[in-house]
């Protein structure tokens, strides 16, 4: 089988998760009695990714125990200690030697998703893009006043949106970034020195590449939910049930467990 590599950033402390974040690393927080990392690895495996790199940080030893319990999920998983307090740029720089293929998937370790990742990765390779950014819907947690033709028509909370218009620039549209991207390995290594000391890897690396190379935006059609705080843990299953086009999280867990997808 052709090798496909994914890097899961899993060194975060989960400071907004209260007491849960003090007990386990963020990516080991459980949703429906399964760790976020379990969802990620199992889904990546089902999408053809057989080589996964984990830059470890906060409570990284717990992640190693987790992997051992599942016998590395039957694939090649490199769990690399990159320092408990290291910035993201440094973590990524420490694991570039494990990137052997022309392209790899980079994702945050705090989201659960279900969409056609295989197709997106293959499209990126076919188009020879430097980076393919994945965009998805997100819930705006505050109250919103709805207008149509300058007339107020409703008041809503928790509206779901995928893009924003920016004040003072109507031609500029900002799409929500899921924290998932497909990246050309050679280009990442080329800019390694520029981001090695920064905690804001995305803000340093991505603009440089966008300015000089071909990049693409892919709007996912499926389920994606980021786990950032306690409310997100409670909301993820509600979101999976709200729209029929999404596979219910409970069903997703069963399918992944049985390795049917």
Number of C-alpha atoms within 10 A of each C-alpha: 6 8 12 21 24 23 24 23 21 27 28 23 20 22 14 14 18 11 11 18 20 15 14 19 24 28 26 21 21 16 20 13 8 12 17 22 23 23 23 21 22 17 24 21 21 16 17 15 23 20 20 23 22 24 23 26 24 23 19 23 15 15 22 16 12 16 16 11 10 10 11 17 15 9 13 14 19 17 19 17 17 22 16 15 12 17 20 24 21 20 27 24 19 16 18 16 9 14 19 14 13 14 25 24 22 19 19 19 26 23 21 21 21 20 16 12 19 13 10 19 19 13 14 23 18 9 12 15 17 23 26 24 24 21 21 21 20 18 13 12 11 9 11 13 10 12 11 8 6 7 8 10 10 10 10 11 12 12 12 11 13 14 15 11 12 11 7 7 8 8 7 11 10 10 18 16 18 21 18 19 24 24 22 20 18 16 16 20 15 9 15 18 13 14 21 20 16 17 15 13 18 14 11 16 19 14 10 13 16 13 9 9 11 13 19 16 14 15 17 18 14 15 20 20 22 18 23 15 16 14 10 17 18 13 12 21 16 13 17 22 14 11 11 8 11 18 18 19 21 13 11 19 20 11 13 17 14 9 12 9 12
